[in-house]
Amino acid sequence: MTCLECNKDLGYLDHRNSMESLGVELCSQHKARMEDLMKKKGTPLEAIQLYYGLKKAGVAAMLEWWDGKKSIDIAISRVKLNIEIDAEYHMMTHEQAINDLEETMHSFRNGFTTIRIPHVLVRHYLKETVNNIIGIMEGLKANVKVI
């Protein structure tokens, strides 16, 4: 058992505490950083889990990346892909729909593709979600000049 961020060996307590609170293996220092990020930026737990799932799969992603207008949950700049985790599903208002559309337009104008992933997919089907994102990345690589 090692920290997914720094590869430091984890003791039983660090491993248990991290898995109970975040669902990923992190040392106490990186666990505290992620909890602080969740508190300050409102980062969904599933965004952190997906970020580390992608990292385990060898994807160079960025967590809470600023796109010039707002903070993106996960960005993969090599293929210009932004990933937003929809943390709560309920009746969408027209204001929310327009805001989502405007954010997608802003991303497209900058050459980025934005996908929205329901939090339940990450929570219950992390491996499948990671594999599908890798498939999307392969499709984007074929159609976008890699940075």
C-alpha positions in Angstrom: 0.0 0.0 0.0 1.5 3.3 -1.2 0.2 6.8 -1.6 -1.1 7.4 -5.1 0.5 10.9 -5.1 4.0 10.4 -3.6 4.4 6.6 -3.5 5.2 6.8 0.2 4.4 3.5 2.1 1.2 3.7 4.0 0.7 2.4 7.5 -2.6 0.6 8.4 -4.1 3.8 10.0 -3.2 6.1 7.1 -4.6 3.6 4.6 -7.8 3.0 6.5 -8.4 6.7 7.2 -7.9 7.6 3.6 -10.0 4.8 2.2 -12.9 5.7 4.6 -12.9 9.4 3.9 -11.9 9.5 0.2 -11.9 6.0 -1.2 -8.3 6.3 -2.5 -4.9 5.4 -1.0 -3.2 8.6 0.1 -0.7 9.5 2.9 -2.0 11.8 5.6 -0.4 14.8 4.0 -2.1 14.3 0.6 -5.4 13.2 2.2 -5.4 16.5 4.1 -4.7 18.4 0.9 -7.6 16.7 -0.9 -10.0 17.3 2.0 -8.9 21.0 2.0 -9.6 21.2 -1.7 -13.0 19.7 -1.2 -13.8 22.3 1.4 -12.4 25.3 -0.3 -13.4 24.6 -3.9 -16.4 22.3 -3.4 -14.6 19.6 -5.3 -16.9 16.5 -5.5 -15.5 13.4 -3.8 -16.1 11.5 -7.1 -13.8 14.0 -9.0 -11.0 13.1 -6.6 -11.7 9.3 -7.1 -11.8 9.7 -10.9 -8.7 11.8 -10.9 -6.7 9.1 -9.1 -8.4 6.4 -11.2 -7.1 8.2 -14.3 -3.7 8.7 -12.7 -3.5 4.9 -12.0 -4.3 4.3 -15.7 -1.4 6.6 -16.7 -3.5 9.6 -17.7 -1.9 13.0 -17.0 -4.9 14.9 -15.7 -5.2 18.1 -13.6 -7.6 18.5 -10.7 -9.5 21.8 -10.3 -8.0 23.4 -13.4 -8.8 27.1 -14.0 -10.0 27.6 -17.7 -10.1 31.4 -17.5 -13.8 31.5 -16.5 -14.3 28.8 -13.9 -12.6 25.9 -12.2 -12.9 22.6 -14.1 -13.1 19.4 -12.0 -10.7 17.5 -14.1 -8.8 18.6 -17.2 -6.7 16.6 -19.6 -4.9 19.2 -21.6 -3.1 16.9 -24.0 -6.4 16.2 -25.8 -8.2 19.3 -24.7 -10.8 17.5 -22.6 -12.6 19.0 -19.6 -14.5 16.6 -17.3 -17.2 17.9 -14.9 -18.7 15.7 -12.3 -22.4 16.2 -11.9 -22.7 15.7 -8.1 -26.4 16.0 -7.7 -29.2 15.1 -10.1 -32.5 16.7 -9.7 -34.9 18.7 -11.8 -32.7 21.0 -13.9 -33.9 24.6 -14.1 -33.7 26.6 -17.3 -31.0 28.8 -15.6 -28.8 25.8 -14.9 -29.3 24.5 -18.5 -28.3 27.9 -20.0 -25.3 28.1 -17.7 -24.1 24.6 -18.7 -24.6 25.5 -22.4 -22.6 28.8 -22.0 -19.8 26.9 -20.2 -19.7 24.3 -22.9 -19.6 27.1 -25.6 -16.7 28.8 -23.7 -14.8 25.5 -23.7 -15.5 24.9 -27.4 -14.3 28.5 -28.3 -11.0 27.6 -26.6 -10.8 24.3 -28.4 -11.8 22.1 -25.5 -14.4 19.4 -25.3 -16.4 19.2 -22.1 -18.1 16.1 -20.8 -20.3 15.7 -17.8 -20.3 12.5 -15.8 -22.9 11.6 -13.3 -21.3 11.0 -9.8 -23.0 7.6 -9.5 -21.0 6.3 -12.5 -17.7 7.1 -10.7 -19.0 5.8 -7.4 -20.2 2.5 -8.7 -18.4 2.0 -12.0 -15.0 3.7 -11.6 -13.0 1.3 -13.8 -15.5 1.4 -16.6 -15.7 5.2 -16.4 -11.9 5.4 -16.7 -11.8 3.0 -19.6 -14.5 5.1 -21.4 -12.6 8.3 -20.8 -9.5 6.7 -22.2 -11.6 5.8 -25.3 -12.8 9.4 -25.6 -9.2 10.5 -25.3 -8.1 8.2 -28.1 -10.9 9.6 -30.3 -9.9 13.1 -29.5 -6.2 12.3 -30.3 -7.2 11.2 -33.7 -9.2 14.5 -34.3 -7.2 17.1 -32.4 -3.6 18.1 -32.8 -1.9 16.9 -29.5 -0.2 19.7 -27.5 
